[in-house]
Amino acid sequence: QVDLVESGGGSVQAGGSLRLSCAADGDTFSQGCMGWFRRAPGREREGVAMIGNDAITNYADSVKGRFIISQDNAKKIVYLDMNSLQPEDTAMYYCAARRAPYGSGAYCYDSTGVTYYSWGQGTQVTVSS
């Protein structure tokens, strides 16, 4: 059983854009928090952006103003629009889900993903200079 499936990764030049998609099954999508995380070679996993069912969003400082997380509730898809990509954004990107504390997306942020328990297989993003 696969709960989350990511797509949309690829290779772009610095300054370019990509859109990642995460398709979730109904039970996973309804848990409350959906997030995007990334892991670059030799680095720890990093929280990138999270969104609650109430559409409240959270972002890592490193991507604020460049990345946008959104969701299509009817299709049960979470998107990550990545703009002004830089080589340091190169990483494997993962989609994840968990329950929302107190039912609010305001509590979905997790800088490492340790509280998230449903994970996709990941999609590679490579940004060249």
C-alpha positions in Angstrom: 0.0 0.0 0.0 1.4 3.4 -1.1 -0.1 6.3 0.7 1.8 9.2 -0.9 3.3 9.4 -4.4 5.5 12.3 -5.4 6.2 13.5 -8.9 7.6 16.6 -10.7 11.2 16.5 -9.8 13.9 17.1 -12.4 16.9 19.1 -13.3 16.9 22.9 -13.8 19.3 25.7 -14.0 19.7 28.2 -11.2 16.8 30.7 -11.3 14.4 28.2 -12.7 11.2 26.7 -11.4 9.7 23.4 -10.7 6.3 22.1 -9.4 6.3 19.0 -7.2 3.0 17.1 -6.7 2.1 14.7 -4.0 -0.9 12.5 -4.5 -2.4 11.0 -1.3 -5.1 8.5 -0.6 -8.1 9.8 1.3 -7.2 8.6 4.7 -3.7 10.1 4.5 -4.8 13.4 3.1 -7.4 13.9 5.8 -5.0 13.4 8.7 -4.5 17.2 8.9 -0.9 18.1 8.1 0.9 17.6 4.8 4.5 18.6 4.4 7.4 18.7 2.1 10.8 17.7 3.3 14.2 17.4 1.7 17.5 15.6 2.2 20.7 16.6 0.4 23.7 14.3 0.3 25.6 14.5 3.6 23.0 16.6 5.3 20.1 16.0 7.7 16.5 15.9 6.5 15.0 19.4 6.5 11.5 20.6 6.7 10.6 22.8 3.7 6.9 23.6 3.9 3.8 22.3 5.6 0.1 22.9 5.1 -3.0 22.0 7.2 -6.4 21.0 6.1 -7.4 24.6 7.1 -4.8 25.9 4.5 -2.5 27.4 7.1 1.0 27.2 5.8 4.5 27.1 7.3 7.8 27.5 5.6 11.5 27.1 6.4 13.3 30.4 6.4 15.5 29.2 3.6 12.5 29.0 1.2 10.3 31.8 2.3 9.3 34.0 -0.6 10.5 31.4 -3.2 8.4 28.3 -2.5 4.6 28.0 -2.2 2.8 25.0 -0.8 -0.9 24.5 -1.8 -3.4 21.7 -1.9 -6.3 20.6 -4.0 -8.8 19.0 -1.6 -10.9 17.5 -4.3 -8.0 15.7 -6.0 -6.2 15.1 -2.7 -2.9 16.5 -4.1 -0.4 18.8 -2.4 1.8 20.9 -4.5 5.1 22.6 -3.9 5.8 25.4 -6.4 9.5 26.2 -6.3 10.8 29.4 -7.8 14.2 31.0 -8.0 15.8 27.7 -7.5 19.4 27.6 -6.3 22.1 24.9 -6.3 21.6 24.6 -2.5 18.0 23.5 -3.2 19.4 20.3 -4.8 18.0 17.3 -2.8 15.6 14.4 -2.7 12.2 15.9 -1.8 9.7 13.9 0.2 6.0 14.3 0.9 4.8 13.3 4.3 1.6 13.4 6.5 0.5 13.3 10.1 -2.4 14.4 12.3 -2.7 18.1 13.0 -2.4 18.9 16.7 -5.6 20.7 17.8 -6.9 20.3 14.3 -4.9 23.4 13.1 -2.3 23.7 10.4 -0.6 26.3 12.6 1.0 23.3 14.4 2.1 21.4 11.4 5.6 22.8 11.2 8.4 20.3 11.9 12.0 21.3 11.0 13.2 17.7 10.7 10.0 15.6 10.0 10.5 13.5 13.1 6.8 13.8 14.0 5.6 12.8 10.5 4.8 9.1 10.0 3.5 8.7 6.5 6.1 9.1 3.8 6.4 9.0 0.0 9.3 7.5 -2.0 10.8 10.9 -2.9 11.5 12.8 -6.1 14.9 14.2 -7.0 15.5 17.9 -7.6 18.8 19.0 -9.1 19.7 22.6 -9.6 22.8 23.5 -11.6 24.7 26.8 -11.5 
